[in-house]
Amino acid sequence: MAGCAYRVGPTNGERAGVRSVQVNPFANKTIEPRLVEVVSLALREHLQQDGTYRLNTGHDGDIIVSGTIVGFERHSLSFRSRDVVTPRDYRLTITAQVTARERATGKVLMDRKVSGYSDIRVGPDLASAERQALPLVAADLARNTTALLVDGSW
């Protein structure tokens, strides 16, 4: 196996599960409802799947993650072939200001904006397409946040 670049376990040098992380519900500063639940669930799932930190659902995690959803945007990517006004594909983006803080010291480990997106094709109903894509957008945001928490240089 000489020369293999794959590494099993955490990539930040810590042993898996030594420290715990607590995810507090995010605040929602957008006009889009239902974002808090889907973002919080996705972030908890990705942290648990990564395994670097133990997910602590109580109120005594070593690292406390909180945030504010500051943006929910829909951008047109392409338009219908016979109608240049009606979009056919959209990109949905969720942006959150995420803060990670050590419980014991209060030291801020991370405080930055993180985004996640997904592209959707709109059928007859834009609201249904967005509702179906929302978990994908939240999962991308959670994946990006988890990567910053786990591999961050803080």
C-alpha positions in Angstrom: 0.0 0.0 0.0 3.0 2.3 -0.3 2.1 5.5 -2.0 -1.6 5.4 -1.2 -2.9 8.9 -0.3 -6.2 7.7 1.3 -6.4 8.3 5.0 -8.9 6.5 7.3 -10.4 8.6 10.1 -10.3 12.3 10.9 -8.1 14.5 8.7 -7.5 17.1 11.3 -5.1 15.1 13.5 -7.5 14.5 16.4 -8.9 11.1 17.3 -12.4 10.4 16.2 -15.1 11.2 18.8 -12.8 12.7 21.4 -14.6 16.1 21.3 -18.3 16.6 21.0 -20.2 19.2 19.0 -23.6 20.7 19.8 -25.7 22.2 17.0 -28.1 24.9 18.1 -31.0 25.8 15.8 -30.1 28.6 13.4 -32.0 31.9 13.2 -33.7 32.6 9.9 -33.3 36.2 8.6 -34.9 35.3 5.2 -38.6 35.4 4.3 -38.5 31.7 3.3 -40.1 29.4 5.9 -38.9 25.9 6.8 -35.2 26.6 6.3 -34.2 26.3 10.0 -35.4 22.7 10.4 -33.9 21.4 7.1 -30.5 23.1 7.7 -30.2 22.0 11.3 -31.1 18.4 10.4 -28.7 18.3 7.5 -25.8 19.7 9.6 -26.4 17.2 12.4 -26.5 14.3 9.9 -23.3 15.4 8.1 -21.4 15.9 11.4 -22.5 12.5 12.6 -21.6 10.8 9.3 -18.1 12.5 9.3 -17.4 11.0 12.7 -14.6 13.4 13.7 -16.8 14.9 16.5 -19.5 13.2 18.6 -22.8 14.8 18.0 -24.2 16.0 21.3 -27.9 16.6 21.3 -27.9 17.9 24.9 -26.6 21.2 25.9 -23.0 20.4 26.9 -21.0 19.9 23.7 -17.3 20.8 23.7 -17.9 22.9 20.5 -21.1 24.9 20.1 -22.2 25.6 16.5 -24.8 28.2 15.9 -25.7 30.4 13.0 -28.0 32.7 11.1 -29.5 31.9 7.7 -28.9 35.2 5.9 -29.8 34.4 2.3 -32.1 32.3 0.2 -31.7 33.1 -3.5 -33.0 31.8 -6.7 -31.1 32.5 -9.9 -32.2 31.7 -13.4 -29.7 29.5 -15.3 -31.5 28.7 -18.6 -34.8 29.7 -20.3 -37.4 27.8 -22.3 -36.5 27.4 -25.9 -39.5 29.3 -27.3 -39.9 31.7 -24.4 -36.9 33.7 -23.4 -38.7 35.2 -20.4 -39.6 32.0 -18.5 -36.8 30.2 -16.7 -36.4 26.5 -17.2 -33.5 25.9 -14.7 -32.8 27.6 -11.4 -29.9 27.6 -8.9 -31.1 27.7 -5.3 -28.6 29.0 -2.8 -28.7 29.1 1.0 -26.1 31.3 2.8 -25.6 31.1 6.5 -23.3 33.0 8.9 -21.9 30.0 11.0 -20.2 30.4 14.3 -18.3 27.7 16.2 -17.2 28.4 19.7 -15.5 26.3 22.4 -17.7 25.9 25.4 -15.0 25.9 28.1 -13.1 29.0 26.9 -15.6 30.9 24.8 -13.0 31.1 22.0 -14.5 31.6 18.6 -13.1 28.8 16.4 -15.0 29.8 13.2 -17.1 32.7 12.2 -17.8 32.9 8.5 -20.4 32.8 5.8 -21.0 29.4 4.2 -23.2 28.6 1.2 -24.8 25.6 -0.3 -26.6 25.3 -3.7 -28.4 22.9 -6.0 -29.7 23.3 -9.5 -33.3 22.5 -10.3 -35.4 22.0 -13.4 -38.8 23.6 -13.0 -41.8 21.6 -14.2 -45.3 23.0 -14.0 -44.9 24.0 -10.3 -42.0 26.1 -9.1 -43.0 25.7 -5.4 -43.0 21.9 -5.6 -39.6 21.9 -7.3 -38.1 24.1 -4.6 -39.6 22.0 -1.8 -38.0 18.9 -3.3 -34.6 20.6 -3.8 -34.5 22.2 -0.4 -32.9 19.1 1.3 -30.2 19.0 -1.4 -29.4 22.6 -0.9 -29.2 22.2 2.9 -27.1 19.1 2.5 -24.6 21.0 0.4 -24.5 23.8 3.0 -24.0 21.2 5.7 -21.2 19.4 3.8 -19.4 22.7 3.3 -19.8 23.7 7.0 -18.7 20.2 8.2 -15.6 20.4 6.0 -14.7 23.8 7.5 -15.3 22.6 11.1 -13.3 19.4 10.6 -10.5 20.5 8.4 -10.4 24.2 9.4 -7.1 25.8 10.4 -8.5 27.2 13.6 
